[in-house]
Amino acid sequence: MTWQDKVAVVTGASSGIGAATARLFASKGLRVFLVARRLDRLLELQAEIASAGGKAEVAAADLRSEKNRSEVFYQIGAADVLVNNAGFGWYGYFHKMNWNTASEMLRVNVEAMAHFTSLFLPGMYERNYGRIVNVGSISGNVPSQGIAMYAASKAFMDAFTTALCREARGTGVHVSVVRAGPVKTEFCESALRHENGGHVPTEKVGVTSEYIARRIWQLLVRPKRVIHAPRWLGIAPWAELSFGWLEDRIGPLLLKRAGK
Ligand SMILES: NC(=O)c1ccc[n+]([C@@H]2O[C@H](COP(=O)([O-])OP(=O)(O)OC[C@H]3O[C@@H](n4cnc5c(N)ncnc54)[C@H](OP(=O)(O)O)[C@@H]3O)[C@@H](O)[C@H]2O)c1
């Protein structure tokens, strides 16, 4: 299996997990399309990849817009690999979440992921080859207090991935979800930028973007429906089933104590 010049689309490539994934893919010989809003960051990454001998192209777009997503698809045409990674969080009581922020979150975390999948997947089936990796969160399985909309968006991604993975069984197309725990990126800063956004409790802990990128790479090489990153988080869905009642009791107190 050669990865040379396979086309990979990485959304949210201007920072964090997306940038690390794009860098890693390019170092393996893939031609990477970098998608996000911040053009300066994308151009910087493109230049860095080129100077290391890799190939990257920029497709700047605000993924809240359906029109922009379609334009990105027409620019790229066909992809062998799609990493739906663009997304953002917000922390606090849902009743204090401005609907604009909530709606934006649905459009980026849910709609853009499903829309890009619907645009690129048919071509993958035609060529009987494709890899889609959705960057989800363990919160999709453990919907804690303070992240109602975010957890629900990642639960959608999780269910969507599972169903698509089952549809693709026996073909050359594979669809996977990464259930990530905290990762040290700009995620927590970005959550604070939205109206009434609070500090994400896990902002000081987490694995590196490079670690997640390596796990994503492993998924391309050896596809699996779901991975947990870090691995020990595999117990979390079981803990939710067994001890969800405990979180029901202490969760509201934690949120109240945090002053959100
Ligand atoms: N960090 C964590 O603790 C953690 C844990 C679990 C899952 N995740 C997931 O990992 C993914 C990547 O996040 P990260 O941790 O790497 O955070 P990050 O550094 O803040 O990266 C988020 C990326 O999404 C892009 N993005 C956000 N809104 C966009 C929009 N409207 N249009 C286009 N691109 C947009 C951002 O680019 P622009 O701002 O340039 O548009 C940026 O490249 C997210 O889906 C997140 O939910 C993160």
The ligand as a Gaussian input file, in Angstrom:
#p B3LYP/6-31G(d) Opt

LIG

0 1
 N       -8.635000      19.824000      22.684000
 C       -9.408000      18.951000      23.282000
 O       -9.360000      18.797000      24.526000
 C      -10.331000      18.070000      22.484000
 C      -10.862000      16.921000      23.098000
 C      -11.703000      16.097000      22.364000
 C      -12.012000      16.433000      21.049000
 N      -11.504000      17.546000      20.477000
 C      -11.892000      17.861000      19.106000
 O      -10.755000      18.018000      18.299000
 C      -11.067000      18.823000      17.187000
 C       -9.931000      19.808000      16.957000
 O       -9.846000      20.687000      18.044000
 P       -8.449000      21.150000      18.686000
 O       -8.389000      20.578000      20.044000
 O       -7.325000      20.891000      17.763000
 O       -8.737000      22.704000      18.874000
 P       -8.233000      23.989000      18.077000
 O       -6.751000      24.098000      18.163000
 O       -9.058000      25.114000      18.605000
 O       -8.622000      23.677000      16.558000
 C       -9.923000      23.803000      16.069000
 C       -9.872000      23.879000      14.557000
 O      -11.217000      23.973000      14.046000
 C      -11.274000      25.029000      13.125000
 N      -12.586000      25.653000      13.066000
 C      -13.365000      26.068000      14.093000
 N      -14.455000      26.693000      13.624000
 C      -14.371000      26.662000      12.265000
 C      -15.184000      27.177000      11.210000
 N      -16.308000      27.870000      11.450000
 N      -14.778000      26.952000       9.941000
 C      -13.630000      26.294000       9.675000
 N      -12.823000      25.797000      10.626000
 C      -13.189000      25.997000      11.907000
 C      -10.240000      26.051000      13.623000
 O       -9.792000      26.859000      12.539000
 P      -10.098000      28.423000      12.323000
 O      -10.356000      29.033000      13.667000
 O       -8.867000      28.928000      11.646000
 O      -11.288000      28.440000      11.428000
 C       -9.122000      25.134000      14.087000
 O       -8.281000      24.808000      13.019000
 C      -12.412000      19.475000      17.486000
 O      -13.419000      18.856000      16.725000
 C      -12.613000      19.203000      18.960000
 O      -13.975000      19.097000      19.295000
 C      -10.672000      18.374000      21.169000

